[in-house]
Amino acid sequence: MYGVNSSRLTPRYFILNGIPKLEAAHTWISLTFCIMYIIAVLGNCGLIHLISHKEVLHRPMYYFLSLLSLTDANACTLHVPNMLCIFCFNLKGIDFIACLVHVFFIHMLTSMECGVLMLMALDCYVAICYPLRYSTILTNTAITKVGFATCSRSVLLTIPFTFLITHLPFCRGNLIHHTYCDHMSLAKLSCGSIKIDAIYGLVAVILIAGFDIFCTCMSYTLIICAVVNLSSADACHKAFSTCTSHIGAIVITYVPAFFNFFTHHFGGCSIPHHVHIFIANLYMLLPPTLNPIVSEMKTKQIREGVIKLFFTEKDILSMS
């Protein structure tokens, strides 16, 4: 089970135990999550396909939306198949290196999602506050640069998580009461001090989620100030409708994310462990499942594009 490396106990593999105390419901949970996963993959891949093939959607807002869809599709694909193997086939073992890779991509993709939501908030700000300069500010070059910067930030701030894990001595077994490997779940198996791990976790959250939320709040503060000064009610409605799908994505993403983070770091014994694990799984699946649906419902151009994918122009005219 263990290998010795420079007097440190290094496990060869870990055992992911699923959701403790809910073993009897694993079949139903796996069925529900499998349906959500199918919806998430089809919805996000369909959205990416639609945006890439419809010239009318070749705008910064939809580029950021396709980047969010790509991130969501990868995040749930990284998590769900492994979870289904645990629940349906009792395949619970995961190699130590594979677990580290899991840690890296789980944290990288979730931080990437926060960054893309922040970019979408800035896009709404430019669209509402500087409509005449929108195309000159958010050029393809600018979009590529901010997208690359967001991805680079996620990668650079996630790499230390894996290095911190490799330097911990593991002597409390290799059983992880979770469905995937994450930083704090692994750190809590160590018999060494995890103070640095906890501190870095807080620093990373402040540098990623804290910064992104600050930028998002500032963007919406300026948007509200600009909308209040608009003369007509119709103009106000159009301005706010521009942001509705993005606000929905923020709520869907950040509510379970903060619950997951604070219960890991400050929850103690007040929240049952199986409740925390279940919410953590929802956090990995809920945004990818609901974001395409919210985008389709709240964005006219996407809704029309989806209709045209499934119906001919003649069918659309007959329905109208």
C-alpha positions in Angstrom: 0.0 0.0 0.0 2.8 2.4 0.8 6.1 3.2 -0.8 9.0 4.7 1.1 10.6 7.8 -0.3 13.1 9.9 1.7 11.5 8.7 5.0 8.1 9.8 3.9 5.1 7.4 3.6 3.8 7.7 0.1 0.7 5.7 -0.8 0.8 3.8 -4.1 -3.0 4.3 -4.5 -6.0 5.7 -2.7 -9.5 4.3 -2.3 -12.4 6.7 -3.2 -15.3 5.6 -0.9 -18.1 7.5 -2.6 -20.7 9.2 -0.4 -20.5 7.7 3.2 -23.9 6.8 4.8 -25.6 6.9 1.4 -24.3 3.6 0.0 -27.9 2.3 -0.3 -28.8 5.2 -2.6 -25.7 5.0 -4.8 -27.6 3.5 -7.6 -30.2 6.2 -7.7 -27.6 8.9 -7.2 -25.5 7.5 -10.1 -28.6 7.4 -12.3 -29.5 11.0 -11.5 -25.9 12.2 -12.0 -25.6 10.2 -15.2 -28.7 11.9 -16.7 -27.3 15.3 -15.6 -24.0 14.5 -17.2 -25.6 13.6 -20.5 -27.6 16.8 -20.5 -24.4 18.8 -19.6 -22.2 17.2 -22.3 -24.9 17.5 -25.0 -25.9 21.1 -23.9 -22.3 22.4 -23.7 -21.0 20.7 -26.8 -24.1 21.8 -28.7 -23.6 25.4 -27.5 -19.9 25.3 -28.7 -21.0 23.9 -32.0 -23.7 26.5 -32.4 -21.4 29.4 -31.6 -18.6 28.2 -33.9 -20.9 27.7 -36.9 -23.3 30.6 -36.6 -21.7 33.9 -37.8 -24.2 36.0 -36.0 -22.9 34.6 -32.7 -19.2 35.5 -33.5 -19.2 38.2 -30.8 -17.2 38.5 -27.6 -20.1 37.6 -25.4 -20.6 34.3 -27.1 -16.8 33.6 -27.3 -16.7 33.8 -23.5 -19.8 31.7 -23.3 -18.2 29.0 -25.5 -15.1 29.1 -23.3 -17.4 28.6 -20.2 -19.1 25.7 -21.9 -15.7 24.1 -22.8 -14.6 24.4 -19.2 -17.9 23.0 -17.8 -17.8 20.0 -20.3 -14.2 19.1 -19.3 -14.9 19.5 -15.6 -17.9 17.2 -15.5 -16.2 14.7 -17.8 -13.2 14.6 -15.5 -15.5 13.8 -12.5 -18.6 11.9 -13.5 -17.2 8.7 -15.3 -15.0 8.1 -12.3 -17.9 8.6 -9.9 -20.1 6.2 -11.9 -17.3 3.5 -11.8 -17.3 3.9 -8.0 -21.1 3.7 -7.6 -22.0 1.1 -10.3 -18.9 -1.2 -10.5 -17.3 -0.7 -7.1 -14.0 0.4 -8.8 -12.7 2.6 -6.0 -9.0 2.4 -6.4 -7.0 5.3 -7.9 -3.3 5.5 -8.5 -1.4 8.1 -6.5 -0.2 9.9 -9.6 -3.6 9.8 -11.1 -5.0 11.3 -7.9 -2.6 14.1 -8.2 -3.6 14.7 -11.8 -7.2 14.7 -10.6 -6.4 17.3 -8.0 -4.7 19.6 -10.5 -7.4 19.5 -13.2 -10.3 19.7 -10.7 -8.9 22.9 -9.1 -7.7 24.3 -12.4 -11.0 23.9 -14.2 -13.1 25.3 -11.3 -10.8 28.3 -11.0 -11.0 28.7 -14.8 -14.8 28.8 -14.5 -14.6 31.7 -12.0 -12.3 33.6 -14.3 -14.6 33.2 -17.3 -17.6 34.4 -15.3 -15.5 37.5 -14.4 -14.7 38.1 -18.1 -18.4 37.8 -19.0 -19.2 40.4 -16.3 -16.6 42.8 -17.9 -18.1 42.0 -21.3 -21.6 43.1 -20.0 -20.0 46.3 -18.5 -18.4 47.3 -21.9 -21.6 46.4 -23.8 -23.8 48.6 -21.6 -21.5 51.4 -20.6 -19.5 51.8 -23.9 -21.8 50.4 -26.6 -20.3 52.5 -29.4 -16.8 51.4 -28.5 -17.7 47.7 -27.8 -16.2 46.3 -31.0 -13.0 48.3 -30.7 -12.4 47.5 -27.0 -13.2 43.8 -27.2 -11.3 42.8 -30.4 -10.4 39.2 -31.2 -6.8 40.0 -30.1 -8.0 41.3 -26.7 -10.3 38.3 -26.2 -7.4 35.9 -26.9 -5.1 37.7 -24.5 -7.6 37.9 -21.6 -8.6 34.2 -22.2 -4.9 33.1 -22.2 -4.2 35.2 -19.1 -7.2 33.6 -17.2 -6.1 30.1 -18.2 -2.4 30.8 -17.2 -3.5 32.2 -13.8 -5.6 29.1 -13.2 -2.7 26.8 -14.1 0.0 28.7 -12.1 -2.1 29.0 -9.0 -3.1 25.3 -9.1 0.3 23.8 -9.6 1.3 24.4 -5.9 -1.6 22.2 -4.7 0.1 19.1 -6.3 3.5 20.0 -4.9 2.1 20.5 -1.4 0.4 17.0 -1.5 3.6 15.3 -2.6 5.5 16.6 0.4 3.0 15.3 3.0 3.5 12.1 5.0 0.5 9.9 4.7 0.0 7.6 7.7 -3.8 7.8 8.3 -4.6 5.2 5.7 -5.5 5.7 2.0 -9.3 5.8 2.3 -10.8 9.0 0.9 -14.5 9.6 1.8 -15.2 11.3 -1.4 -15.9 10.6 -5.1 -12.9 12.5 -6.5 -9.5 13.6 -5.3 -9.2 17.2 -4.1 -6.5 19.0 -2.2 -8.0 19.1 1.3 -9.5 15.6 1.2 -6.0 14.3 0.6 -4.3 16.7 3.0 -6.5 15.5 5.9 -5.1 11.9 5.5 -1.7 13.2 6.4 -0.2 12.9 9.9 2.0 15.9 9.3 1.1 19.6 9.6 -1.3 20.8 6.9 -1.2 24.4 8.1 0.6 25.5 4.9 -2.0 23.6 2.8 -4.9 25.4 4.5 -3.2 28.8 4.2 -2.4 28.3 0.6 -6.0 27.2 -0.1 -7.3 30.4 1.4 -4.7 32.5 -0.5 -5.7 30.8 -3.8 -9.4 31.4 -3.1 -8.7 35.1 -2.5 -6.5 35.5 -5.6 -9.0 33.7 -7.8 -12.6 33.8 -6.5 -12.0 36.9 -4.3 -10.5 38.9 -7.2 -13.1 37.7 -9.7 -16.0 38.5 -7.4 -14.6 42.0 -6.7 -14.3 42.7 -10.5 -17.8 41.3 -11.1 -19.3 43.4 -8.3 -17.5 46.5 -9.6 -18.8 45.8 -13.1 -22.4 45.4 -12.0 -22.1 48.5 -9.7 -21.1 50.6 -12.8 -23.7 48.8 -14.9 -26.5 49.8 -12.4 -25.2 53.4 -12.3 -25.3 53.5 -16.1 -28.8 51.9 -16.3 -30.3 54.3 -13.7 -29.3 57.2 -15.9 -31.1 55.8 -19.0 -34.1 57.8 -20.0 -36.6 55.1 -21.1 -37.9 52.0 -19.3 -37.4 50.0 -22.5 -33.7 50.8 -22.6 -33.4 49.8 -19.0 -35.1 46.5 -19.7 -32.8 45.8 -22.6 -29.7 46.6 -20.6 -30.7 44.3 -17.7 -31.7 41.5 -20.1 -28.2 41.5 -21.4 -27.0 40.4 -18.0 -29.7 37.9 -16.9 -28.1 34.7 -18.2 -24.7 35.8 -16.7 -26.3 36.5 -13.3 -27.9 33.1 -13.4 -24.6 31.4 -14.2 -23.0 33.3 -11.2 -25.7 32.1 -8.8 -25.5 28.5 -10.1 -21.7 28.4 -9.8 -20.9 30.4 -6.6 -23.6 29.1 -4.2 -22.4 25.5 -4.2 -18.8 26.5 -4.6 -18.7 28.6 -1.4 -20.6 25.9 0.5 -18.0 23.4 -0.6 -15.1 25.6 0.3 -16.3 26.8 3.7 -17.4 23.4 4.9 -14.0 22.0 4.0 -12.1 24.8 5.9 -14.5 25.9 8.7 -17.4 23.4 8.7 -16.0 21.2 11.5 -18.6 18.8 12.8 -21.6 21.1 12.3 -22.4 19.7 8.8 -22.7 16.0 8.2 -19.9 14.7 6.0 -22.2 13.0 3.6 -24.1 16.2 3.0 -20.9 18.0 2.3 -19.8 15.3 -0.2 -23.2 15.3 -1.9 -23.1 19.1 -2.3 -19.5 18.9 -3.6 -20.7 16.5 -6.3 -23.6 18.8 -7.2 -21.0 21.7 -7.5 -19.2 19.7 -10.2 -22.4 18.9 -12.1 -25.0 21.6 -11.5 -23.3 24.5 -13.4 -22.4 22.4 -16.5 -26.0 21.1 -16.6 -27.9 24.4 -16.0 -25.7 26.9 -17.7 -26.6 25.9 -21.3 -30.3 25.8 -20.4 -30.2 29.3 -18.8 -28.2 30.6 -21.8 -30.8 29.2 -24.2 -33.8 30.5 -22.2 -32.4 34.0 -21.6 -30.4 34.7 -24.8 -32.6 35.3 -27.9 -29.8 34.7 -30.5 -29.0 31.3 -29.0 -32.6 30.3 -28.6 -33.2 31.2 -32.3 -30.0 29.3 -33.3 -31.2 26.2 -31.4 -34.6 26.3 -33.1 -33.0 26.6 -36.5 -30.8 23.5 -35.8 -33.9 21.4 -35.3 -36.5 23.0 -37.6 -36.4 24.2 -41.2 -37.4 27.8 -42.0 -40.7 26.5 -43.3 -41.4 24.8 -40.0 -40.6 28.0 -38.1 -42.9 30.1 -40.2 -45.8 27.5 -39.7 -45.3 27.6 -35.9 -45.4 31.4 -35.8 
